[in-house]
Amino acid sequence: MLSYDKLTTRELTQLGVLLAAAIALRLIENLFPYLLPIPGARLGLANILTIIVLLLYGTDKAGLFLSARILLVGLLSTGLFTPGFLIGLGGAALSFVFMSLAIERKYFSPIGVGLLGAFMHNCGQIIAAMYLMNSLAVFSYLPVLIAIGIPTGLFTGILANMLVKRIKNIGNL
């Protein structure tokens, strides 16, 4: 459980800036819905920052970060507790659990974490959609999402890896 006394003012400020950037990236993605012409498919640019926060701040702070990101994007974009919000929440939750485990146990590089996160996000979306629609037919869409998720997960993992290296070299975070 994250206790607020463990967050320094510096960390809170840094996480706030990263959160604002993640929200902006997610909202910018909404402006280009046909970049990936498949319903439900996105580049996942905000996930770059989630991976960075996981790597630099750990699971507790990244969980707080992701929760705030999901709620704020829901308020600003999809609306809270709409089907789109709940499907995205299912994807984000499953993805976060697996990315956290992979990072804590050092199973994957940041690039592998990006791939794993994209794959598990797609699985979580399908599980949530199956539950909401009360239909197993939604499962047939999973291969389509995975086909898009692999290159986008690779892209986000590569960018997160590059940015973490730069941030560590700068020493500001």
ZAMARGU-4260 file (C-alpha; in steps of 0.2 Angstrom, whole numbers, plus 5000, padded with zeros to 4 digits):
<rodrens>
0) 5000/5000/5000 | 5007/5017/4995 | 5008/5029/5009 | 5009/5048/5005 | 5023/5051/5017
5) 5034/5041/5005 | 5031/5053/4991 | 5043/5068/4992 | 5039/5085/4985 | 5051/5082/4971
10) 5044/5065/4967 | 5026/5072/4968 | 5031/5086/4956 | 5040/5074/4944 | 5025/5062/4944
15) 5013/5077/4941 | 5023/5082/4926 | 5024/5065/4919 | 5005/5062/4922 | 5001/5078/4913
20) 5011/5072/4898 | 5003/5055/4898 | 4986/5063/4898 | 4991/5075/4884 | 4998/5060/4874
25) 4982/5050/4877 | 4971/5065/4872 | 4981/5069/4857 | 4979/5051/4851 | 4960/5054/4851
30) 4963/5068/4838 | 4970/5055/4826 | 4957/5041/4826 | 4961/5034/4809 | 4980/5033/4812
35) 4976/5015/4816 | 4960/5011/4806 | 4954/4997/4818 | 4941/5000/4832 | 4949/5000/4849
40) 4967/5001/4842 | 4979/5015/4848 | 4997/5018/4848 | 4997/5018/4867 | 5009/5033/4868
45) 5003/5036/4886 | 5009/5019/4891 | 5027/5025/4887 | 5026/5036/4902 | 5018/5022/4913
50) 5033/5010/4909 | 5045/5025/4913 | 5036/5027/4930 | 5036/5009/4933 | 5055/5008/4930
55) 5060/5024/4939 | 5048/5025/4954 | 5042/5007/4957 | 5025/4998/4957 | 5016/5008/4971
60) 5019/5025/4963 | 5016/5018/4946 | 4999/5011/4952 | 4994/5028/4958 | 5000/5036/4942
65) 4990/5024/4931 | 4975/5026/4942 | 4975/5045/4941 | 4979/5044/4922 | 4964/5032/4919
70) 4952/5043/4929 | 4957/5059/4922 | 4957/5053/4904 | 4940/5046/4908 | 4934/5063/4914
75) 4941/5072/4900 | 4937/5060/4886 | 4927/5044/4886 | 4917/5048/4902 | 4918/5038/4918
80) 4910/5021/4918 | 4905/5020/4900 | 4908/5004/4890 | 4924/5012/4882 | 4930/5017/4899
85) 4927/5000/4907 | 4935/4991/4892 | 4951/5002/4893 | 4951/5000/4912 | 4951/4981/4910
90) 4965/4982/4898 | 4975/4994/4908 | 4973/4984/4924 | 4978/4967/4917 | 4993/4976/4908
95) 4999/4984/4923 | 4999/4968/4934 | 5009/4959/4921 | 5021/4973/4917 | 5024/4976/4936
100) 5028/4957/4939 | 5040/4957/4924 | 5049/4973/4930 | 5050/4967/4948 | 5056/4950/4944
105) 5067/4957/4930 | 5060/4945/4917 | 5060/4958/4903 | 5069/4973/4896 | 5059/4989/4894
110) 5056/4984/4876 | 5049/4967/4882 | 5039/4976/4895 | 5031/4986/4881 | 5027/4971/4871
115) 5020/4962/4886 | 5010/4977/4891 | 5002/4979/4874 | 4998/4960/4873 | 4990/4960/4890
120) 4981/4976/4887 | 4973/4968/4872 | 4968/4953/4882 | 4961/4963/4896 | 4951/4973/4884
125) 4943/4957/4876 | 4939/4950/4894 | 4931/4966/4899 | 4921/4967/4882 | 4916/4949/4884
130) 4909/4953/4901 | 4900/4969/4896 | 4893/4961/4881 | 4890/4944/4888 | 4896/4936/4873
135) 4911/4925/4869 | 4910/4931/4851 | 4921/4946/4856 | 4936/4934/4858 | 4937/4932/4839
140) 4943/4951/4838 | 4958/4947/4849 | 4970/4941/4835 | 4966/4958/4826 | 4971/4968/4842
145) 4986/4958/4845 | 4992/4960/4827 | 4992/4979/4830 | 4997/4977/4848 | 5014/4969/4844
150) 5021/4983/4833 | 5014/4997/4844 | 5020/4988/4860 | 5037/4987/4852 | 5037/5005/4848
155) 5032/5010/4865 | 5045/4999/4873 | 5059/5006/4862 | 5054/5024/4866 | 5052/5020/4885
160) 5069/5011/4885 | 5078/5026/4876 | 5069/5039/4888 | 5074/5030/4904 | 5092/5029/4898
165) 5092/5048/4895 | 5083/5052/4911 | 5096/5041/4921 | 5110/5050/4912 | 5103/5067/4916
170) 5100/5062/4934 | 5085/5073/4936 | 5073/5059/4940
</rodrens>
